[in-house]
Each structure stands twice: as C-alpha cells, then as structure tokens.
Amino acid sequence: MSGRKPFQFLAVLLLAFAGAAAGATPGVLVLGRVSDDPQRHHGQLQPLLDYVVPRMADVGIREGRILIARDISRMTSYLRHGRVDWVTETVASASGLIDRAGARPLLFTHREGVARYRSVLVVRTDSPLRSPADLVDHRLALQSPRSTSAYLLPAMTLLDAGLPMEILPTPADRPRPGNVGYVFANTEDNIAHWVVLGVVDAGAFSGQDLEEWRAERPDAPALRVIGASRYVPRAMELVRGDLDPRVAARLREVLLAAATDPQAAPALRAFFDTTGFEVPDAAALADLAALGERIRHTREAIE
C-alpha cells in the first residue's frame, strides 16, 4: 500500500471535479492529464501551471486549474466540452486525443534532455532469442495499454514484422502456436525483473529505461537488445481545438521561454523532468499524423 492519506486523495478528486464543473470558465486556464494516481500527478503539474498563469494576463488568463481524468475516454469528453484547455501527454495518448477530441498539437516536449526516443526489445544475455522473429511462441512483458514505449511501439514493431500478437491471462500461460504472447507488468522495473527472473522470455520499454536499469543496477544480470522501434517524440503538449488562438499562441510563447528561464527550472523539473519544448514543423506534423494512423491500426489489430 502507498500510505496515501484518504483526505489528501479526496481533496485531489474534489479539485478535479471542481475543474470539470467549471468548463471553459473565462479567464481560467485548465491543465489536464490522464492518470490513475491524481495526487502524484497534481504535484507534478501545479508548479508549471503556477509559473505559466501570471505570464498570460495579457490574454485574459487570471487563474489556473488542474483536471485529472482517469482514462482517455474521460479526457476526450473534457476536451470536446471545453472543460480542459491544455493537456500534456505521451504520443500514444496524444494521438487518441487528436483523433477523437480534435485536440491540436502545440509543442513537442523534451524530457531529461531527450527530444525523441524509441522502444527496445530485451532478453537475458543467455537467451537463445536473437531477433523479433524469434519471439513467436514466446512471452513478452509490456507495461500497460496507455504506454507508448512499453506497449504501442513494440507492438508496431512486431506487427510490421508480420508477427501476430495475443494477450495472455497470466505470465504462466503460453500463446497459441505462431503467436507472440504478451502480458502486462504495470511498471518498467517489473518488466526488467520478469525478464531477468525468467517469468517471461522478453520485455519491451524505452531505450532510456534500459540505460537507467543498467546504471542503477550495475551488478544485476545484463539485458540484451534484440530489436528496436522507430523514434517518436518524447512527449507532447496539446490544446483543445476551439481554444482562443491568442491564448494558445501565448501559452506556446511562455512554455518556449520557460526552458531558458532560471525561475522556471524547479517547475520544469517537477513537470516530468522537462528540459525544453520545440515547435513541430510541417514535416513533423505530417509524421505525427501518419504515426496516429499506425497507432489506430495497431490497437485494432491487438485489442
């Protein structure tokens, strides 16, 4: 158990409800996030919102609120009904909000100094598996359906290689002949541990996660990469499709300037270790649209 105090958790939920009830209140900028841990994410979002709001007075913003949605469907509804103005998400979730809620990409977000990342498929060093094709008839640990690097990107990689995927009830189950079986481990650490302990035959997460695993556990059994996905933006900032263009433009300016403002440094660290933002050009937006199409097809194929 996390030891989270019930009244603190309730306070966060009430704050989220208040934001939802407010819906497109003039002068209020609402920042949203999809999360099953609203208390933790509220603490990550609030410092940057507190930095941004005073710098948007010239476009009529005088207050900021946070609205946490428990799933993409709920956030889609919030965006459609004007209850959220600005959303920060990874590419997997962002593509769904663009497609289903008409959200607009505002900025690509750099985290921990990384602008783009990719997924890697890993096995134990003593594993006989050498390539993605070898995963047929074996078990693969992924994180959760919301993950970009530990679900959608590896799934795309396997489907592009013509490898059918099948969800397994437990890690002890085996896929049908000719399939790659996958199970959800919930966290990147669990994925690595399951591979090391032989609970599963392989795992997938970001290249960054692999580097961190190796750095934090130099004496742990090594993991070997047998495949990798394409690179995608690390994260994204979105705005609802009908947000006042002046507000959207000013938000973009404030966030871009924050990367070089020492006063913003603590807020950016809290904001998922953000180190900068970039404006996507036409080519990047075209790539993003194509990626969104692939994500839709991938979900249809395996869910």
C-alpha positions as CSV (number, residue, x, y, z in Angstrom):
1,M,0.0,0.0,0.0
2,S,1.2,3.5,-0.7
3,G,0.3,5.0,2.6
4,R,-1.6,7.8,0.9
5,K,-3.8,9.8,3.3
6,P,-7.5,9.4,2.4
7,F,-8.3,13.0,2.9
8,Q,-5.5,14.1,0.6
9,F,-6.7,11.8,-2.1
10,L,-10.2,13.1,-1.7
11,A,-9.0,16.7,-1.9
12,V,-7.4,16.0,-5.3
13,L,-10.6,14.3,-6.6
14,L,-12.7,17.2,-5.4
15,L,-10.4,19.6,-7.1
16,A,-10.7,17.6,-10.3
17,F,-14.5,17.7,-10.0
18,A,-14.5,21.4,-9.5
19,G,-12.4,21.9,-12.6
20,A,-14.8,19.7,-14.6
21,A,-17.8,21.6,-13.4
22,A,-16.2,24.9,-14.3
23,G,-15.9,24.1,-18.0
24,A,-14.5,26.8,-20.2
25,T,-14.7,29.5,-17.5
26,P,-13.5,32.8,-18.8
27,G,-10.1,33.8,-17.5
28,V,-9.3,30.2,-16.3
29,L,-6.6,28.0,-17.9
30,V,-7.3,24.3,-17.2
31,L,-4.4,21.9,-17.5
32,G,-5.3,18.2,-17.9
33,R,-3.6,14.9,-17.6
34,V,-4.8,11.2,-17.8
35,S,-3.7,9.4,-14.6
36,D,-4.7,6.7,-12.2
37,D,-2.7,8.5,-9.5
38,P,-4.2,12.0,-9.3
39,Q,-2.4,13.0,-6.2
40,R,1.1,12.4,-7.6
41,H,0.4,14.0,-10.9
42,H,-1.3,17.0,-9.4
43,G,2.0,17.7,-7.7
44,Q,3.9,17.4,-10.9
45,L,1.6,19.7,-12.8
46,Q,0.9,22.5,-10.3
47,P,4.3,24.2,-10.3
48,L,4.4,24.8,-14.0
49,L,0.8,26.0,-14.1
50,D,1.7,28.4,-11.3
51,Y,4.6,29.7,-13.4
52,V,2.5,30.0,-16.6
53,V,-0.7,31.7,-15.4
54,P,0.8,35.1,-14.3
55,R,2.6,35.3,-17.7
56,M,-0.7,35.0,-19.6
57,A,-2.5,38.0,-18.1
58,D,-2.2,39.9,-21.3
59,V,-4.6,37.4,-23.0
60,G,-7.1,37.4,-20.1
61,I,-5.9,34.4,-18.0
62,R,-6.0,35.1,-14.3
63,E,-6.4,31.6,-12.8
64,G,-5.2,28.1,-13.4
65,R,-6.8,24.8,-12.5
66,I,-5.9,21.1,-12.9
67,L,-8.3,18.4,-14.1
68,I,-7.2,14.8,-13.9
69,A,-9.0,12.2,-16.0
70,R,-8.9,8.6,-15.1
71,D,-8.8,7.5,-18.7
72,I,-8.6,8.7,-22.3
73,S,-12.3,8.5,-22.8
74,R,-12.9,10.9,-20.0
75,M,-10.3,13.3,-21.2
76,T,-11.8,13.1,-24.7
77,S,-15.1,14.2,-23.3
78,Y,-13.5,17.0,-21.3
79,L,-11.8,18.4,-24.4
80,R,-14.9,18.1,-26.5
81,H,-16.9,20.1,-23.9
82,G,-14.3,22.7,-23.3
83,R,-13.5,21.7,-19.8
84,V,-9.8,21.3,-20.4
85,D,-7.6,23.8,-22.4
86,W,-4.2,22.3,-22.3
87,V,-3.1,18.6,-22.0
88,T,0.3,17.1,-21.5
89,E,0.7,13.5,-22.7
90,T,2.9,11.0,-24.4
91,V,2.4,10.3,-28.1
92,A,0.2,7.2,-27.6
93,S,-2.4,9.1,-25.6
94,A,-2.0,12.4,-27.5
95,S,-2.7,10.7,-30.9
96,G,-6.0,9.4,-29.5
97,L,-7.0,12.9,-28.2
98,I,-6.1,14.4,-31.6
99,D,-8.2,11.8,-33.4
100,R,-11.2,11.6,-31.1
101,A,-11.4,15.0,-29.5
102,G,-10.0,17.3,-32.1
103,A,-7.1,18.4,-29.9
104,R,-4.3,20.4,-31.6
105,P,-0.6,19.7,-31.2
106,L,1.1,22.8,-29.6
107,L,4.6,21.7,-28.8
108,F,6.8,18.6,-28.6
109,T,8.3,18.2,-25.1
110,H,11.8,17.2,-24.2
111,R,12.2,15.2,-21.1
112,E,15.5,14.5,-19.4
113,G,17.3,16.2,-22.3
114,V,15.7,13.7,-24.8
115,A,13.6,15.0,-27.7
116,R,12.8,11.6,-29.2
117,Y,13.0,8.1,-28.0
118,R,12.3,4.5,-29.1
119,S,11.3,1.2,-27.7
120,V,13.8,-1.7,-27.3
121,L,13.0,-5.4,-27.1
122,V,15.2,-7.0,-24.5
123,V,16.1,-10.6,-23.3
124,R,18.5,-12.1,-20.8
125,T,22.0,-12.3,-22.2
126,D,21.9,-16.1,-22.1
127,S,18.6,-16.2,-24.0
128,P,18.6,-18.1,-27.4
129,L,16.4,-15.3,-28.8
130,R,18.2,-13.1,-31.3
131,S,15.6,-11.1,-33.2
132,P,12.0,-10.1,-33.0
133,A,11.0,-13.0,-35.2
134,D,12.3,-15.4,-32.5
135,L,9.6,-14.1,-30.2
136,V,7.0,-16.3,-31.9
137,D,5.7,-18.9,-29.4
138,H,7.2,-16.9,-26.5
139,R,6.0,-14.5,-23.8
140,L,6.7,-10.7,-23.9
141,A,6.2,-8.4,-20.9
142,L,4.7,-4.9,-21.7
143,Q,3.7,-2.1,-19.3
144,S,0.0,-1.1,-20.0
145,P,-2.2,-0.2,-22.9
146,R,-1.5,3.6,-22.2
147,S,2.2,3.2,-22.7
148,T,3.9,4.4,-25.8
149,S,7.4,2.9,-25.4
150,A,6.3,-0.2,-23.5
151,Y,3.2,-1.1,-25.5
152,L,2.4,0.6,-28.8
153,L,5.9,1.0,-30.2
154,P,6.9,-2.7,-29.6
155,A,3.5,-3.8,-30.9
156,M,4.0,-1.8,-34.1
157,T,7.5,-3.3,-34.5
158,L,6.2,-6.9,-34.1
159,L,3.1,-6.3,-36.4
160,D,5.3,-4.7,-39.0
161,A,7.4,-7.9,-39.0
162,G,4.2,-9.9,-39.6
163,L,4.2,-11.4,-36.1
164,P,0.6,-11.9,-34.6
165,M,0.2,-10.9,-31.0
166,E,-2.0,-12.5,-28.4
167,I,-2.8,-11.2,-24.9
168,L,-2.2,-13.9,-22.2
169,P,-4.2,-14.2,-18.9
170,T,-1.0,-14.7,-16.8
171,P,2.7,-14.9,-17.4
172,A,2.4,-18.7,-16.8
173,D,0.2,-19.1,-19.9
174,R,1.6,-19.8,-23.4
175,P,0.5,-18.3,-26.7
176,R,-1.1,-20.3,-29.4
177,P,1.4,-21.7,-32.0
178,G,2.6,-19.0,-34.3
179,N,1.8,-16.1,-32.0
180,V,3.7,-13.8,-29.7
181,G,2.1,-13.8,-26.3
182,Y,2.1,-10.6,-24.2
183,V,1.2,-9.8,-20.6
184,F,1.1,-6.5,-18.7
185,A,3.7,-5.9,-15.9
186,N,2.5,-2.4,-15.0
187,T,5.9,-0.8,-14.5
188,E,9.2,-0.8,-16.4
189,D,11.0,-2.2,-13.3
190,N,8.6,-5.1,-13.3
191,I,9.3,-5.8,-17.0
192,A,13.0,-5.9,-16.4
193,H,12.7,-8.1,-13.3
194,W,10.4,-10.5,-15.0
195,V,12.9,-10.9,-17.9
196,V,15.8,-11.4,-15.5
197,L,13.9,-13.9,-13.4
198,G,12.6,-15.9,-16.4
199,V,9.0,-15.1,-15.6
200,V,8.8,-14.1,-19.3
201,D,11.1,-14.6,-22.3
202,A,11.4,-10.9,-23.3
203,G,10.3,-7.4,-22.4
204,A,9.9,-4.0,-24.0
205,F,10.4,-0.5,-22.8
206,S,12.2,2.7,-23.8
207,G,15.9,2.9,-24.5
208,Q,16.1,5.4,-21.7
209,D,14.6,2.9,-19.3
210,L,17.2,0.3,-20.3
211,E,20.0,2.8,-19.7
212,E,18.6,3.7,-16.3
213,W,18.3,0.0,-15.4
214,R,21.9,-0.6,-16.3
215,A,23.1,2.5,-14.5
216,E,21.2,1.8,-11.3
217,R,21.9,-1.9,-11.1
218,P,25.5,-2.4,-12.4
219,D,25.6,-5.9,-10.7
220,A,22.3,-7.1,-12.0
221,P,22.1,-9.6,-14.8
222,A,22.6,-7.9,-18.1
223,L,19.8,-7.4,-20.7
224,R,20.5,-7.8,-24.4
225,V,18.6,-5.8,-27.1
226,I,17.2,-8.0,-29.9
227,G,15.1,-5.3,-31.7
228,A,14.1,-1.6,-31.7
229,S,11.2,0.5,-32.9
230,R,11.3,3.8,-34.8
231,Y,12.0,7.0,-32.9
232,V,9.0,9.2,-31.8
233,P,8.6,12.5,-29.9
234,R,9.2,12.0,-26.2
235,A,6.0,13.8,-25.2
236,M,3.6,16.5,-26.4
237,E,1.6,19.5,-25.2
238,L,-1.9,19.7,-26.8
239,V,-4.7,22.3,-26.7
240,R,-8.3,21.8,-27.3
241,G,-9.3,22.5,-30.9
242,D,-11.5,25.5,-30.2
243,L,-9.2,27.3,-27.7
244,D,-8.9,31.0,-28.4
245,P,-5.9,31.3,-30.8
246,R,-4.5,34.2,-28.7
247,V,-4.4,32.0,-25.6
248,A,-2.8,29.1,-27.5
249,A,-0.2,31.3,-29.0
250,R,0.7,33.0,-25.7
251,L,0.9,29.6,-24.0
252,R,3.3,28.4,-26.6
253,E,5.4,31.5,-26.1
254,V,5.5,31.1,-22.4
255,L,6.5,27.5,-22.5
256,L,9.2,28.0,-25.1
257,A,10.7,30.8,-23.0
258,A,10.5,28.7,-19.8
259,A,13.2,26.4,-21.0
260,T,15.8,29.2,-20.6
261,D,14.3,31.0,-17.6
262,P,16.0,30.1,-14.3
263,Q,12.8,30.9,-12.5
264,A,11.1,28.1,-14.4
265,A,13.7,25.4,-13.6
266,P,12.1,23.9,-10.5
267,A,8.7,23.8,-12.2
268,L,10.1,22.1,-15.3
269,R,11.9,19.5,-13.1
270,A,8.6,18.7,-11.4
271,F,6.9,18.6,-14.8
272,F,8.2,15.1,-15.6
273,D,11.8,16.3,-15.8
274,T,11.1,18.6,-18.8
275,T,14.1,20.2,-20.3
276,G,12.6,22.1,-23.2
277,F,10.0,22.4,-25.9
278,E,10.0,22.7,-29.7
279,V,7.5,23.8,-32.3
280,P,6.7,21.0,-34.7
281,D,7.2,21.9,-38.3
282,A,5.0,20.8,-41.2
283,A,7.1,17.6,-41.8
284,A,6.9,16.7,-38.1
285,L,3.1,17.2,-38.0
286,A,2.8,15.0,-41.1
287,D,4.9,12.3,-39.4
288,L,2.7,12.7,-36.4
289,A,-0.5,12.2,-38.4
290,A,1.0,9.1,-40.0
291,L,2.0,7.8,-36.6
292,G,-1.5,8.3,-35.3
293,E,-2.9,6.2,-38.2
294,R,-0.5,3.4,-37.3
295,I,-1.4,3.6,-33.7
296,R,-5.1,3.2,-34.6
297,H,-4.3,0.2,-36.8
298,T,-2.1,-1.3,-34.1
299,R,-4.8,-1.0,-31.5
300,E,-7.4,-2.5,-33.8
301,A,-5.1,-5.5,-34.6
302,I,-4.3,-6.5,-31.0
303,E,-7.1,-5.2,-28.7
